[in-house]
Every structure is written in C-alpha cells, then in structure tokens.
Amino acid sequence: MKVWLKWWEALREVCLLNGEDKQQKKLDDIVLIQQAKEELLTARHMFAQMEDPDMVDWAVYSITAAEKRYDYLLKDYRRKKQPELSRQSDRACNVINESSDA
C-alpha cells in the first residue's frame, strides 16, 4: 500500500501538478513584484512628507531598501522567464525551417 501511495504522489507531482505549480509561481512572482513596487512608492511618498531631519535618514534607507528589493525581484523574474523565451524562439525557428524545407 505504501508503495502505491509513494508512486501516486510522485506521479502527481511530476505529471499532474507540474504545470499548475509553474503557473502559481509566476503569479506569486508577479504579486511580489507589485507589492515591492507599492512599497517603493510608499517609501517615496513618506520621504516627501518628512519634516523631521532625524527621520530623513530613515526615509532614505527605506527608499534604498525598497529599490533594491524591487530590482532584485524584477531581475529574478526575468531570469526565470528567460529559458521560457528561448524555448519559444527555438520553436519558432523550427517552424520557419520546416516551412522553408517544404
């Protein structure tokens, strides 16, 4: 019984849910990027509202941290998306080559 359960779990993870997991990860990445962008906008708005000179340093730190996080998430998303783009361009080249051979 345990063998079948392990086999089923492995099959489900590899075959059935693989596409859904990738789609969910893309959505999660996009949500994180949107949240980081909102954090950055909030930090900039807070900096513009600062009147206390002692709080300006904190506001600058918040902006810098938010920019770094936003840049990192964008770079990471593009890096993850790059193999997908190269696969799509490979398929397009194959279609072009097949049609020119015919």
N, CA, C and O of each residue as an XYZ file, in Angstrom:
408
protein
N       0.819     -1.197      0.000
C       0.000      0.000      0.000
C       0.860      1.257      0.000
O       0.565      2.211     -0.720
N       1.921      1.263      0.803
C       2.780      2.434      0.874
C       3.482      2.682     -0.450
O       3.719      3.829     -0.828
N       3.815      1.610     -1.153
C       4.481      1.753     -2.448
C       3.570      2.476     -3.426
O       4.013      3.369     -4.148
N       2.297      2.092     -3.451
C       1.351      2.743     -4.352
C       1.161      4.208     -3.988
O       1.050      5.067     -4.862
N       1.124      4.479     -2.710
C       0.954      5.859     -2.267
C       2.143      6.720     -2.682
O       1.966      7.834     -3.175
N       3.344      6.205     -2.485
C       4.543      6.934     -2.902
C       4.566      7.121     -4.413
O       4.918      8.189     -4.914
N       4.188      6.070     -5.132
C       4.166      6.142     -6.593
C       3.165      7.203     -7.052
O       3.464      8.004     -7.937
N       1.976      7.203     -6.444
C       0.946      8.164     -6.813
C       1.392      9.596     -6.522
O       1.185     10.489     -7.345
N       1.994      9.816     -5.374
C       2.480     11.147     -5.023
C       3.526     11.637     -6.018
O       3.499     12.790     -6.447
N       4.444     10.748     -6.378
C       5.483     11.123     -7.342
C       4.872     11.440     -8.693
O       5.248     12.425     -9.329
N       3.935     10.619     -9.138
C       3.268     10.847    -10.422
C       2.503     12.160    -10.411
O       2.557     12.929    -11.371
N       1.799     12.412     -9.333
C       1.020     13.641     -9.228
C       1.915     14.868     -9.263
O       1.605     15.846     -9.943
N       3.014     14.823     -8.540
C       3.924     15.963     -8.506
C       4.562     16.216     -9.860
O       4.667     17.361    -10.299
N       4.986     15.154    -10.518
C       5.719     15.306    -11.772
C       4.792     15.613    -12.935
O       5.069     16.520    -13.720
N       3.712     14.885    -13.061
C       2.877     14.978    -14.258
C       1.672     15.898    -14.115
O       1.443     16.767    -14.956
N       0.931     15.709    -13.083
C      -0.359     16.371    -12.997
C      -0.290     17.811    -12.522
O      -1.020     18.662    -13.030
N       0.559     18.096    -11.573
C       0.572     19.427    -10.984
C       1.728     20.289    -11.439
O       1.827     21.448    -11.037
N       2.599     19.754    -12.265
C       3.788     20.495    -12.664
C       3.423     21.807    -13.355
O       3.992     22.848    -13.027
N       2.498     21.780    -14.293
C       2.090     22.995    -14.990
C       1.402     23.983    -14.071
O       1.620     25.190    -14.176
N       0.568     23.476    -13.165
C      -0.126     24.354    -12.230
C       0.857     25.019    -11.273
O       0.717     26.200    -10.953
N       1.847     24.263    -10.819
C       2.844     24.828     -9.915
C       3.616     25.950    -10.598
O       3.865     26.994     -9.995
N       3.995     25.734    -11.858
C       4.725     26.775    -12.582
C       3.865     28.015    -12.739
O       4.348     29.135    -12.566
N       2.590     27.823    -13.067
C       1.686     28.959    -13.227
C       1.528     29.696    -11.900
O       1.527     30.927    -11.867
N       1.394     28.949    -10.811
C       1.247     29.568     -9.493
C       2.498     30.349     -9.121
O       2.402     31.433     -8.546
N       3.686     29.805     -9.448
C       4.931     30.505     -9.142
C       5.015     31.814     -9.913
O       5.476     32.823     -9.380
N       4.564     31.800    -11.187
C       4.571     33.034    -11.969
C       3.663     34.072    -11.321
O       4.029     35.241    -11.199
N       2.469     33.633    -10.905
C       1.546     34.561    -10.257
C       2.125     35.078     -8.950
O       2.012     36.265     -8.643
N       2.746     34.188     -8.179
C       3.364     34.615     -6.927
C       4.457     35.647     -7.183
O       4.565     36.634     -6.455
N       5.267     35.421     -8.216
C       6.329     36.368     -8.551
C       5.748     37.721     -8.936
O       6.254     38.761     -8.516
N       4.699     37.706     -9.726
C       4.082     38.958    -10.165
C       3.487     39.706     -8.973
O       3.605     40.929     -8.885
N       2.859     38.987     -8.072
C       2.294     39.617     -6.872
C       3.403     40.228     -6.025
O       3.259     41.345     -5.528
N       4.506     39.506     -5.856
C       5.634     40.038     -5.086
C       6.193     41.302     -5.728
O       6.527     42.259     -5.028
N       6.296     41.311     -7.043
C       6.803     42.491     -7.749
C       5.860     43.670     -7.547
O       6.310     44.791     -7.310
N       4.561     43.425     -7.640
C       3.594     44.503     -7.423
C       3.670     45.040     -5.994
O       3.586     46.249     -5.776
N       3.828     44.144     -5.028
C       3.954     44.585     -3.637
C       5.225     45.405     -3.436
O       5.213     46.412     -2.728
N       6.314     44.976     -4.057
C       7.578     45.712     -3.933
C       7.457     47.098     -4.559
O       8.002     48.072     -4.039
N       6.745     47.179     -5.668
C       6.545     48.477     -6.317
C       5.720     49.402     -5.414
O       6.018     50.591     -5.294
N       4.693     48.850     -4.790
C       3.886     49.649     -3.871
C       4.702     50.096     -2.659
O       4.553     51.221     -2.181
N       5.568     49.203     -2.164
C       6.462     49.568     -1.055
C       7.357     50.738     -1.442
O       7.561     51.666     -0.659
N       7.882     50.682     -2.652
C       8.763     51.740     -3.136
C       8.009     53.061     -3.247
O       8.512     54.104     -2.831
N       6.813     53.015     -3.802
C       6.016     54.237     -3.918
C       5.661     54.800     -2.543
O       5.671     56.015     -2.344
N       5.351     53.925     -1.607
C       5.043     54.362     -0.244
C       6.259     55.004      0.412
O       6.141     56.038      1.068
N       7.417     54.396      0.235
C       8.649     54.950      0.822
C       8.955     56.323      0.239
O       9.361     57.230      0.965
N       8.764     56.481     -1.065
C       8.999     57.793     -1.692
C       8.006     58.832     -1.181
O       8.363     59.985     -0.938
N       6.763     58.409     -1.023
C       5.740     59.324     -0.513
C       6.067     59.747      0.922
O       5.921     60.916      1.281
N       6.507     58.792      1.729
C       6.872     59.115      3.115
C       8.056     60.075      3.152
O       8.091     60.986      3.979
N       9.026     59.877      2.261
C      10.180     60.776      2.198
C       9.727     62.197      1.877
O      10.220     63.163      2.460
N       8.785     62.314      0.946
C       8.294     63.634      0.560
C       7.553     64.320      1.709
O       7.501     65.549      1.765
N       6.985     63.542      2.616
C       6.215     64.096      3.730
C       7.058     64.378      4.979
O       6.570     65.001      5.922
N       8.310     63.928      4.994
C       9.153     64.065      6.189
C       9.479     65.527      6.470
O       9.903     66.268      5.584
N       9.272     65.918      7.709
C       9.630     67.261      8.142
C      10.744     67.224      9.178
O      11.505     68.182      9.310
N      10.840     66.136      9.905
C      11.856     65.984     10.947
C      13.175     65.547     10.309
O      13.227     64.487      9.684
N      14.244     66.340     10.452
C      15.528     65.993      9.833
C      16.081     64.641     10.289
O      16.782     63.968      9.534
N      15.766     64.247     11.522
C      16.250     62.959     12.011
C      15.580     61.783     11.286
O      16.152     60.696     11.205
N      14.398     61.998     10.774
C      13.674     60.921     10.094
C      14.034     60.811      8.610
O      13.687     59.828      7.956
N      14.729     61.818      8.083
C      15.107     61.790      6.670
C      16.025     60.607      6.382
O      15.880     59.942      5.356
N      16.973     60.340      7.287
C      17.870     59.197      7.095
C      17.089     57.887      7.010
O      17.377     57.028      6.177
N      16.106     57.754      7.879
C      15.285     56.550      7.860
C      14.508     56.444      6.547
O      14.385     55.357      5.982
N      13.990     57.561      6.071
C      13.231     57.561      4.825
C      14.126     57.186      3.643
O      13.713     56.431      2.763
N      15.351     57.714      3.626
C      16.298     57.374      2.554
C      16.629     55.888      2.602
O      16.688     55.226      1.566
N      16.843     55.373      3.795
C      17.118     53.943      3.960
C      15.943     53.112      3.447
O      16.149     52.099      2.778
N      14.727     53.524      3.750
C      13.535     52.802      3.296
C      13.430     52.797      1.779
O      13.091     51.778      1.177
N      13.720     53.936      1.163
C      13.681     54.016     -0.298
C      14.735     53.102     -0.906
O      14.454     52.356     -1.844
N      15.942     53.163     -0.370
C      17.034     52.336     -0.893
C      16.701     50.852     -0.767
O      16.912     50.086     -1.707
N      16.186     50.447      0.378
C      15.832     49.040      0.586
C      14.716     48.612     -0.362
O      14.767     47.519     -0.926
N      13.717     49.460     -0.540
C      12.604     49.129     -1.428
C      13.072     49.041     -2.880
O      12.630     48.162     -3.621
N      13.967     49.948     -3.291
C      14.508     49.893     -4.654
C      15.294     48.607     -4.885
O      15.158     47.967     -5.928
N      16.114     48.234     -3.912
C      16.921     47.009     -4.036
C      16.018     45.783     -4.156
O      16.257     44.907     -4.987
N      14.991     45.727     -3.331
C      14.069     44.582     -3.370
C      13.340     44.520     -4.705
O      13.226     43.451     -5.304
N      12.850     45.655     -5.167
C      12.129     45.719     -6.441
C      13.042     45.302     -7.594
O      12.640     44.509     -8.446
N      14.265     45.832     -7.628
C      15.218     45.473     -8.682
C      15.548     43.985     -8.651
O      15.621     43.336     -9.694
N      15.747     43.449     -7.449
C      16.065     42.025     -7.324
C      14.918     41.157     -7.841
O      15.152     40.208     -8.590
N      13.689     41.473     -7.452
C      12.548     40.670     -7.880
C      12.357     40.730     -9.389
O      12.036     39.720    -10.016
N      12.553     41.915     -9.978
C      12.447     42.024    -11.433
C      13.521     41.200    -12.132
O      13.238     40.482    -13.090
N      14.745     41.308    -11.651
C      15.851     40.558    -12.243
C      15.614     39.051    -12.114
O      15.849     38.296    -13.057
N      15.151     38.625    -10.949
C      14.885     37.206    -10.715
C      13.763     36.714    -11.626
O      13.853     35.616    -12.175
N      12.712     37.508    -11.794
C      11.595     37.135    -12.668
C      12.057     37.014    -14.115
O      11.687     36.070    -14.814
N      12.862     37.967    -14.561
C      13.380     37.914    -15.937
C      14.292     36.712    -16.141
O      14.266     36.080    -17.197
N      15.099     36.397    -15.129
C      15.994     35.242    -15.217
C      15.185     33.949    -15.320
O      15.536     33.058    -16.093
N      14.113     33.845    -14.549
C      13.259     32.660    -14.605
C      12.524     32.570    -15.931
O      12.283     31.477    -16.443
N      12.170     33.716    -16.482
C      11.401     33.743    -17.725
C      12.288     33.511    -18.944
O      11.789     33.082    -19.985
N      13.572     33.779    -18.846
C      14.490     33.682    -19.984
C      14.489     32.300    -20.642
O      14.377     32.240    -21.866
N      14.606     31.191    -19.912
C      14.582     29.884    -20.578
C      13.286     29.652    -21.344
O      13.291     29.024    -22.403
N      12.178     30.158    -20.813
C      10.902     30.013    -21.494
C      10.921     30.767    -22.820
O      10.431     30.262    -23.830
N      11.482     31.967    -22.821
C      11.558     32.752    -24.046
C      12.454     32.087    -25.078
O      12.138     32.094    -26.268
N      13.571     31.512    -24.636
C      14.467     30.862    -25.588
C      13.814     29.614    -26.169
O      14.034     29.299    -27.339
N      13.008     28.889    -25.374
C      12.296     27.721    -25.909
C      11.289     28.157    -26.958
O      11.135     27.497    -27.985
N      10.601     29.264    -26.709
C       9.625     29.757    -27.671
C      10.305     30.180    -28.968
O       9.786     29.908    -30.051
N      11.453     30.836    -28.876
C      12.152     31.254    -30.089
C      12.708     30.047    -30.830
O      12.750     30.050    -32.060
N      13.141     29.006    -30.099
C      13.602     27.778    -30.751
C      12.469     27.128    -31.528
O      12.670     26.663    -32.650
N      11.276     27.094    -30.935
C      10.123     26.518    -31.634
C       9.802     27.327    -32.886
O       9.499     26.759    -33.935
N       9.866     28.638    -32.777
C       9.575     29.486    -33.931
C      10.591     29.248    -35.041
O      10.220     29.191    -36.213
N      11.863     29.109    -34.691
C      12.895     28.834    -35.692
C      12.671     27.483    -36.343
O      12.871     27.340    -37.549
N      12.261     26.493    -35.573
C      11.989     25.173    -36.134
C      10.833     25.228    -37.117
O      10.884     24.589    -38.168
N       9.797     25.978    -36.792
C       8.653     26.111    -37.696
C       9.085     26.793    -38.983
O       8.677     26.380    -40.069
N       9.901     27.826    -38.878
C      10.380     28.538    -40.067
C      11.244     27.623    -40.918
O      11.103     27.591    -42.141
N      12.133     26.882    -40.280
C      12.997     25.967    -41.024
C      12.198     24.869    -41.702
O      12.492     24.509    -42.842
N      11.188     24.326    -41.024
C      10.366     23.276    -41.613
C       9.580     23.803    -42.800
O       9.439     23.106    -43.805
N       9.066     25.018    -42.700
C       8.280     25.568    -43.803
C       9.165     25.927    -44.994
O       8.714     25.852    -46.136
N      10.409     26.313    -44.749
C      11.298     26.635    -45.866
C      11.820     25.376    -46.544
O      12.156     25.405    -47.728
N      11.893     24.253    -45.796
C      12.329     22.989    -46.380
C      11.247     22.375    -47.253
O      11.553     21.610    -48.167
N       9.999     22.694    -46.988
C       8.890     22.063    -47.708
C       8.688     22.644    -49.064
O       7.791     22.217    -49.791
